[in-house]
């Protein structure tokens, strides 16, 4: 196999964006051979830019049974991700899944088990892991040079969305169709990075506001407090309503502080470990010296195309993935914990109680209001850089 024959399931905003880039040769290792879309008008719209060599199907099963693909990208509404991934594994197809892995961890756990038993390549579209600044933060925090983490704060409020965005699909911003709001749609990237860089917390207390800034039934404003096993704490703040928004990730460690903001990674490094200084200093007001420097970062911020290329190379040459598909359960477990904490009004421990979460989610699905909407596609250029 010299090229990976790829099919795309779901031709909404992300699926159509992937298709347009792949047919233009953005990933030489990949040949787009088929797409599927249940919405007839969207499927017909594909004809305006897809070459005749790319087959079009009205359903995912038809695409998978066509024999035209070695692998699929799943870019459908969230609830469908595990079901379609499991179907693809059963048909011998490699899977690259858009975020999130699913809506609830019990569903995703079954997907992971099927993936592990299949022997096939399974990747997750955590494109922010290609960002050189986040990769450098991961290296510095986990390398030991800066000591143990003491605190992490992430204000990520530049996921702005207008009401038109939420009105663009009947599934959007509903418990029955999407399974949540900003935590399940925009922030899987940030929550994945948070746990990838800092590890998983042990406890979470979250405060979510549903339909605070938009006419929607799911959350669009969240503040969460986290506690880690070593005593470190964290705060995560997000919304889709702030203009201008903020994207500031600050991690304090024993030997200093990392700040990632405005496309710059800054290190405030102490001359001595704070814990040693605290108990060794004879002066109650003294402080160790601090050196402030911009951390040089290297590498291409290749985003989605980088993940697709990595996935293709994993299939073709056995190279490592940027993000393994099984890792998607970690960030989902953290966002599930934030939902459950807010619903119950109490601190929850991780791993999240899957049965309790699903019980509460099903209550909201049962009360979810059906929404009529004419499907609209938007350009996603510049919408995933946070």
ABEGO torsion letter per residue (X at the ends): XABBBBBBBEABAAAAAAAAAAAAGABAABBBABBBBABAAAAAAAAAABBAABBBBABAAAAAAAGABABBBBABBAAAAAAAAAAAAAAGBBBBBBOBAEABAAAAAAAAAAAAAAGBBBBBBBAAAABAAAAAAAAAAAAGAAEBBABBBBBBAAABBBAAAAAABAABGBAAAAGEBAAAAAAAAAAAAAAAAAEBBABBBBBBBBGAABBBABBABBBBBBBBAAGBBBBBBBBAABOBBBBBBBBBBAAEBBBBBGGBBBBBBBABBAAAAAAABABAABBBBBBBBBBBBBEBBAEAAAAAAAAAAAAAAGBBBABBAAAAAAAAAAAAAAAAAAAAGBBBBOBBBAAAAAAAAAAAAAABBBBBBBBBBBBABGAAAX
